């Protein structure tokens, strides 16, 4: 067992953690050494166990997965972290890799691909599903939304009209209209609702 791949799992859904534990228990070369229900606990578990591979959800309370990856990699630059998520958005995947993730796996692939993904990442390789890679490639040359445009779009997604968005962000209504024009153009959206739908699907914003 000295050569076992030591793993921690960070996810706020106990059922998923149990499912992962069951998958790993049947592998002779793997051992689950710790579990956490949010990013902050994940950082603490990493410090305590120094695992070979970490499985990290993205959307969690207290500290999300992307922030946890950044925090872990800041202290432990060689940490090998695989994102486990239900969301296939290209923007979300790009953020995760920029934060320091080396693998990306959708939760519906866990039973079929988790074990091989862990082994691959442990050997020093990166792992990304073809459909995620295609999404990243499709939008690679797109003009990305600015932080301000994302703030505006989040406000719109919350159901606010231009006047309320302007008030909430302490900007003029004309400025908001200009931002919306840019957002629609960059996302190739027909209207505000379409822009929100695209942004949610790609993981640019979350609700």
C-alpha positions as CSV (number, residue, x, y, z in Angstrom):
1,X,0.0,0.0,0.0
2,X,3.0,2.3,0.2
3,X,2.8,2.9,-3.5
4,X,-1.0,3.8,-3.4
5,X,-2.2,7.0,-4.9
6,X,-3.4,9.1,-1.9
7,X,-6.5,11.1,-2.7
8,X,-8.8,13.6,-1.0
9,X,-12.2,14.6,-2.3
10,X,-13.8,18.0,-1.8
11,X,-17.5,18.2,-2.6
12,X,-20.6,19.5,-0.7
13,X,-22.7,16.6,-1.6
14,X,-22.2,13.6,0.8
15,X,-23.8,11.2,-1.7
16,X,-21.3,12.0,-4.3
17,X,-18.4,11.7,-1.9
18,X,-19.8,8.3,-0.9
19,X,-20.0,7.2,-4.5
20,X,-16.4,8.3,-5.1
21,X,-15.3,6.4,-2.0
22,X,-16.9,3.3,-3.3
23,X,-15.2,3.6,-6.7
24,X,-11.8,4.1,-5.1
25,X,-12.2,1.3,-2.6
26,X,-12.2,-1.2,-5.4
27,X,-8.8,0.0,-6.7
28,X,-5.7,-1.7,-5.2
29,X,-3.5,1.3,-6.1
30,X,-5.7,4.0,-4.6
31,X,-6.6,5.1,-1.1
32,X,-9.0,7.9,0.0
33,X,-7.2,9.7,2.9
34,X,-9.6,12.7,3.4
35,X,-12.9,14.3,2.6
36,X,-14.1,17.9,2.8
37,X,-17.5,19.7,2.1
38,X,-16.2,23.1,1.0
39,X,-13.0,24.7,-0.3
40,X,-11.8,26.0,3.0
41,X,-12.1,22.5,4.5
42,X,-10.4,21.2,1.4
43,X,-7.4,23.4,2.0
44,X,-7.2,22.2,5.6
45,X,-7.4,18.6,4.5
46,X,-4.7,19.1,1.9
47,X,-2.4,20.6,4.5
48,X,-3.1,17.6,6.8
49,X,-2.7,14.8,4.3
50,X,-0.6,16.2,1.4
51,X,-2.4,13.9,-1.1
52,X,-1.1,12.9,-4.5
53,X,-4.4,13.8,-6.2
54,X,-7.3,16.1,-5.1
55,X,-10.8,15.8,-6.5
56,X,-12.4,19.3,-6.4
57,X,-16.0,20.4,-7.0
58,X,-16.4,24.0,-8.2
59,X,-19.6,25.3,-6.8
60,X,-19.5,25.0,-3.0
61,X,-20.4,27.1,0.1
62,X,-17.8,29.0,2.2
63,X,-15.1,28.8,-0.5
64,X,-15.7,27.7,-4.0
65,X,-13.5,25.2,-5.9
66,X,-11.7,27.7,-8.1
67,X,-10.6,29.8,-5.0
68,X,-9.6,26.6,-3.2
69,X,-7.4,25.5,-6.2
70,X,-5.7,28.9,-6.1
71,X,-5.1,28.7,-2.4
72,X,-3.8,25.2,-2.5
73,X,-1.5,25.8,-5.4
74,X,-0.2,28.9,-3.7
75,X,1.0,26.9,-0.8
76,X,1.7,23.6,-2.7
77,X,2.7,24.5,-6.3
78,X,3.0,20.8,-7.3
79,X,-0.6,19.9,-6.1
80,X,-2.4,17.8,-8.7
81,X,-6.1,18.8,-8.7
82,X,-8.9,17.3,-10.8
83,X,-12.1,19.3,-11.1
84,X,-15.3,17.3,-10.7
85,X,-18.3,19.3,-11.8
86,X,-21.8,19.0,-13.3
87,X,-21.2,22.0,-15.5
88,X,-19.6,21.8,-19.0
89,X,-19.1,25.5,-19.6
90,X,-15.9,26.4,-21.4
91,X,-15.4,29.7,-19.5
92,X,-15.6,27.8,-16.1
93,X,-13.2,25.2,-17.3
94,X,-10.7,27.9,-18.5
95,X,-10.9,29.6,-15.1
96,X,-10.2,26.2,-13.4
97,X,-7.2,25.5,-15.5
98,X,-5.9,29.1,-15.0
99,X,-6.2,28.5,-11.3
100,X,-4.0,25.5,-11.5
101,X,-6.2,22.4,-12.1
102,X,-4.6,19.7,-14.3
103,X,-7.7,17.6,-14.9
104,X,-11.4,18.2,-15.6
105,X,-14.2,15.7,-15.3
106,X,-17.9,15.9,-15.5
107,X,-19.7,14.1,-12.7
108,X,-21.7,11.9,-15.1
109,X,-18.3,10.5,-16.2
110,X,-17.2,9.5,-12.7
111,X,-17.9,5.7,-12.9
112,X,-16.4,5.3,-16.3
113,X,-13.4,7.7,-16.3
114,X,-12.5,8.7,-12.8
115,X,-10.0,6.0,-12.1
116,X,-8.1,6.4,-15.3
117,X,-8.2,10.2,-15.0
118,X,-6.6,9.9,-11.5
119,X,-3.9,7.6,-12.8
120,X,-3.2,9.8,-15.7
121,X,-2.9,13.0,-13.6
122,X,-0.8,11.2,-11.1
123,X,1.7,10.3,-13.9
124,X,1.9,14.1,-14.6
125,X,-0.4,14.4,-17.5
126,X,-3.3,16.8,-18.0
127,X,-6.8,15.4,-18.6
128,X,-9.7,17.2,-20.3
129,X,-12.8,15.7,-21.8
130,X,-13.1,16.1,-25.6
131,X,-16.4,18.1,-25.4
132,X,-14.9,20.6,-22.9
133,X,-11.8,20.9,-25.2
134,X,-14.0,21.6,-28.2
135,X,-15.9,24.3,-26.3
136,X,-12.7,26.0,-25.2
137,X,-11.3,25.9,-28.8
138,X,-14.6,27.3,-30.2
139,X,-14.4,30.4,-28.0
140,X,-10.6,30.7,-27.8
141,X,-10.5,33.7,-30.1
142,X,-13.7,35.3,-28.8
143,X,-13.4,38.8,-27.3
144,X,-13.9,38.0,-23.6
145,X,-16.3,40.0,-21.4
146,X,-14.7,42.5,-19.1
147,X,-15.2,42.3,-15.3
148,X,-17.6,45.2,-15.5
149,X,-19.6,43.6,-18.3
150,X,-19.8,40.4,-16.2
151,X,-21.1,42.5,-13.3
152,X,-23.7,44.1,-15.6
153,X,-24.8,40.7,-16.9
154,X,-25.1,39.3,-13.4
155,X,-27.4,42.2,-12.5
156,X,-29.5,41.5,-15.7
157,X,-29.6,37.8,-14.8
158,X,-31.1,38.8,-11.4
159,X,-34.0,40.4,-13.3
160,X,-33.0,44.0,-13.1
161,X,-33.7,46.5,-15.9
162,X,-31.1,49.0,-17.1
163,X,-32.2,51.7,-14.6
164,X,-31.8,49.4,-11.6
165,X,-28.5,48.0,-12.9
166,X,-27.2,51.6,-13.2
167,X,-28.3,52.4,-9.7
168,X,-26.8,49.2,-8.2
169,X,-23.5,49.7,-9.9
170,X,-23.4,53.5,-9.5
171,X,-23.2,54.1,-13.2
172,X,-25.3,56.0,-15.7
173,X,-28.1,54.3,-17.6
174,X,-26.4,55.2,-20.9
175,X,-23.2,53.4,-19.7
176,X,-25.3,50.3,-18.9
177,X,-26.8,50.4,-22.4
178,X,-23.3,50.7,-23.9
179,X,-22.2,47.7,-21.8
180,X,-25.2,45.7,-22.9
181,X,-24.5,46.5,-26.6
182,X,-21.0,45.2,-26.2
183,X,-22.2,42.1,-24.3
184,X,-24.7,41.1,-27.0
185,X,-22.0,41.6,-29.6
186,X,-19.4,39.5,-27.8
187,X,-21.7,36.7,-27.0
188,X,-23.5,36.7,-30.3
189,X,-26.8,37.1,-28.5
190,X,-30.1,38.3,-29.9
191,X,-31.3,40.0,-26.7
192,X,-30.7,40.3,-22.9
193,X,-32.4,36.9,-22.1
194,X,-30.4,35.2,-24.8
195,X,-27.2,36.7,-23.4
196,X,-27.9,35.5,-19.9
197,X,-28.7,32.0,-21.3
198,X,-25.4,31.8,-23.2
199,X,-23.4,33.2,-20.2
200,X,-25.0,30.6,-17.8
201,X,-24.3,27.7,-20.3
202,X,-20.7,28.7,-20.8
203,X,-20.1,29.3,-17.1
204,X,-19.3,33.0,-17.5
205,X,-21.8,33.8,-14.8
206,X,-23.6,31.7,-12.1
207,X,-26.9,32.1,-10.4
